[in-house]
Amino acid sequence: MISPLPAVSGAIPESGVSGYALSLVSHMPPSVTIDVIAQKSAEPVINTPGLRILRSWRPGAHAAKDILSALRPIDFDLIHLQHEFRLFGGTFPTAAVVEYLRRSRRLKVPIISTLHGVVPMSEIDSDFLRRYDIPGKPLLAQRAIHLAHRSVRELSSMTIVHHPYFKEVLVEDYGFNKTSIEVVLPGTLSNNGLEKASNSHSSFAPKERSVKNVLVFGFLTSYKLPELVVDVATAMQNAPVHFTICVSKNPRAESRSYLERYESLRKSVLALGDKATWSSYVPDEEVPNFFENADLLVLPYVDCISVSAVASMANAHGVKICFSAPLRLLFPSSNLEFELTVPSLAAAITKGLDGDNVNPGNLPELVSWEDTARQTASLWQEIVTRRHSS
C-alpha cells in the first residue's frame, strides 16, 4: 500500500487519508500481509501481525522516485494506492506518483486506487480556483483535472470511492467504466466502539440539558467554511446554545494565506468567550466524548468532493446533522439543510435543536473498520485471482 501515515503517533495526522490508511491496515484480517510505503516522517505505533511500515518517501518533487525505489526489492501481489490531489506534497508531485507507477515497466502487478476526493466538473469554476489557490482559467483547470483522473483510470485495475455519488461522477464526468469502480464505505469505529456508542444513547433522542451544544469538527480545508458557524454563534449570542469548534490545522498546509486564515478563525472563536469552546487537534481516544456531549453537528461544506467521516461519527452517537446545500446528494430527504448564509444556518440550528418536525434523512450507513478492512481485502483477493486466471 502506498499512503502517508500519521507523522507521529498521537499527533495531528497529515491528512484524513493518513488516518484512514492507518485504521484500514490496523484492522486487516491476520491472513493478509501488508507493506505500507509511507513517508519518511511516519511514526505510528501499531503492532499488527503481517504489517510492515517502510518509511520511504519525501513529500514533494522526490516522492515518485522514492516510492519506486522502495517498491523494487519487495515481492508483492498488488499495489493499493491511496490518492487525493496534493497528497504527496503538491499537485504535480501527486500527478508524478501516478504517472511513474503507470509508466514503470518493472511493475507487473495490478494496481488498485482509492480516490478520497472526486471533483465534479461542474464545480470547477472561478470560485473553485480561488478557494484552492489554483492559477489559470476554469477551462484549463477542467482539462488538467480531467487529465489527472484519466491517468488514475489508466493506472488502475480497480478504483475505490466512498459513496455511490462519486462513482456516478467518475463515470459521467471522467469516462470511467462502471464495472471497474467499487464503493467501500469508510469505517467509523471498531466493532466494540460502535457497540459502545449505540448503547450510550437513544438514537436522536433529545438530551436533557438547559444549554444545547452545537459541534463543528474536522480539518480546516478549502472546501469547508467554519467561519460561517462563528458568525452564527455571534448572531445567536442570547440563545441558550453553546458552540464547540474543533478544527485542526493541516500540517501540510504552509501557505501564508492558510496560516493566517487558521489563526483568524481561532481568535474569532476565542473572542466569543463563554459562548464557544475552541479546540484544535483532538486525540482519537477523546473524540467520542465530543460527540456524546453534542446535540447537533454542523457540516459547513462549500463543495461536495468527499464523504464526511465526521457525519458517520455523529450518526453513531445519535447526533443530528445540519449540512450545507452542496452536500444535498449525500443526505437525501433531510430537512436540516442550510444555505451558506447566517440566517439560513441559524434557522437550521434552531430547528435541529428544537426537535420538532425534524427529519434527519438517510444518514450514512454505519460500518466498522473491521468490515471496511474485510471488504478491501476481499477486493484485493478478487483482483489477484483475476490476474492469475487470465
ABEGO torsion letter per residue (X at the ends): XBBBBBABBGBBBABAAAAAAAAAAAABBAABBBBBBBBAABABBBBBBGBBBBBABBBEAAAAAAAAAAAAABBBABBBBBBBBGAAGEAAAAAAAAAAAAABAABABBBBBBBABBBBAAABBAAAAAAAGBBEBAAAAAAAAAAAAAAAAAABABBBBABAAAAAAAAAAAGBBAAABBBBBBBABBAAAAAAAAAABBBGBBBBBABBBBBBBEBBBAABBAAAAAAAAAAAAABBBBBBBBBBBBAABABAAAAAAAAAAAAAAAAAEAABBBBBBBBAAAAAAAAAABABBBBBBABBABBBAAAAAAAAAGBBBBBBAAAAAABBGBAABBBBBAAAAAAAAAAAAAGBGBBAEBBBBBBBAAAAAAAAAAAAAAAAAAAAAX
